[in-house]
Amino acid sequence: MIIVATFIFSIGAAACAGALTFTFITYEQVSLSKFVWGPNNAYCQFTAENTGTANLSILAVRINGIAPKSVNPSLMTPYALDRGASIVFTLTPAHNLTHGDSYQFSVITTKGNSFSCCVKSA
């Protein structure tokens, strides 16, 4: 009987410890969506939404790994994005984007995490 009670207590303690551990874990996650292309693909707008559990700061955005010619809002200093919040970026590419080709858009946080999405141009 003592062995059974000890076993049940151990399972309960482990379950509580596991629940407490996961409560404090936070993570970064950014979802990219709502892509809009300008005339002749001269610019692109997209929404970046913080869908993780932690507040984060966006350090850079990339198109196929290359920094765009311009980004609005500017990322001269990292852009703080609270969890659940979103921001619309307007990018002017560093080179011409070809109609119908696919491009990888990435958002990089100050922690070095990169979140990407492949999109076909207009």
C-alpha positions in Angstrom: 0.0 0.0 0.0 2.8 2.4 0.8 4.5 1.7 -2.5 1.2 2.4 -4.4 0.7 5.7 -2.5 4.3 6.7 -3.1 4.0 5.9 -6.8 0.7 8.0 -7.1 2.3 10.9 -5.2 5.4 10.8 -7.6 3.1 10.9 -10.7 1.2 13.9 -9.2 4.4 15.7 -8.3 5.8 15.2 -11.7 2.6 16.4 -13.4 2.6 19.6 -11.3 6.3 20.2 -11.9 5.8 19.8 -15.6 2.8 22.2 -15.6 4.8 24.8 -13.7 7.8 24.4 -16.1 5.8 25.0 -19.2 4.0 28.0 -17.7 7.2 30.1 -17.7 8.4 29.2 -21.2 8.0 32.0 -23.7 8.9 31.9 -27.4 9.1 34.2 -30.3 6.9 33.6 -33.4 6.1 35.9 -36.2 3.5 35.3 -38.9 3.8 37.1 -42.3 0.6 37.7 -44.3 -1.5 40.1 -46.4 1.1 40.7 -49.2 0.3 43.6 -51.5 2.4 44.4 -54.6 2.8 47.9 -56.0 2.8 48.7 -59.7 5.5 46.8 -61.6 6.5 45.2 -58.3 8.2 48.4 -57.3 7.3 47.8 -53.7 5.6 45.2 -51.5 3.6 45.6 -48.3 3.1 42.8 -45.8 1.9 42.4 -42.3 4.1 40.9 -39.6 2.2 39.7 -36.5 3.7 38.6 -33.2 1.9 35.3 -32.6 4.3 34.0 -30.0 4.1 34.3 -26.2 7.0 36.8 -25.8 7.3 40.4 -26.7 10.0 40.8 -29.4 12.0 43.3 -31.4 12.4 43.2 -35.2 15.9 43.9 -36.2 15.7 43.4 -40.0 13.7 42.2 -43.0 15.0 40.4 -46.0 13.9 39.4 -49.5 15.6 36.2 -50.6 18.2 37.0 -47.9 19.0 40.5 -49.2 18.2 43.7 -47.4 15.7 45.8 -49.3 16.6 49.2 -50.6 14.2 50.8 -48.1 11.9 49.7 -45.3 9.0 51.7 -43.9 8.8 52.0 -40.9 12.6 52.3 -40.7 14.6 49.6 -38.8 17.5 51.9 -38.0 16.6 50.9 -34.4 14.8 47.6 -33.7 11.0 47.8 -33.9 9.4 46.6 -30.6 6.4 44.3 -31.3 4.3 43.2 -28.3 2.7 39.8 -28.4 -0.5 39.9 -30.3 0.5 43.1 -32.1 1.1 43.5 -35.8 2.9 46.0 -38.1 2.6 46.7 -41.8 6.0 46.9 -43.6 6.5 48.5 -47.0 9.6 47.4 -48.7 11.3 48.7 -51.8 13.5 45.8 -53.2 17.2 46.3 -53.8 16.7 44.8 -57.3 13.8 44.3 -59.7 11.3 41.6 -58.8 10.1 39.5 -61.7 6.4 39.1 -62.3 5.3 35.6 -61.2 8.5 34.5 -59.5 8.5 33.4 -55.9 10.4 35.3 -53.2 11.2 34.5 -49.6 10.4 37.3 -47.2 12.0 37.1 -43.7 11.8 39.0 -40.5 14.7 38.7 -38.1 14.4 39.4 -34.4 17.1 40.8 -32.1 17.4 37.3 -30.6 18.5 36.1 -34.1 15.3 34.2 -34.8 14.2 34.3 -38.5 10.6 33.8 -39.6 10.0 33.4 -43.3 7.3 33.1 -45.9 7.5 32.4 -49.7 5.2 34.5 -51.9 4.7 34.7 -55.6 5.0 38.2 -56.9 2.1 39.9 -58.8 
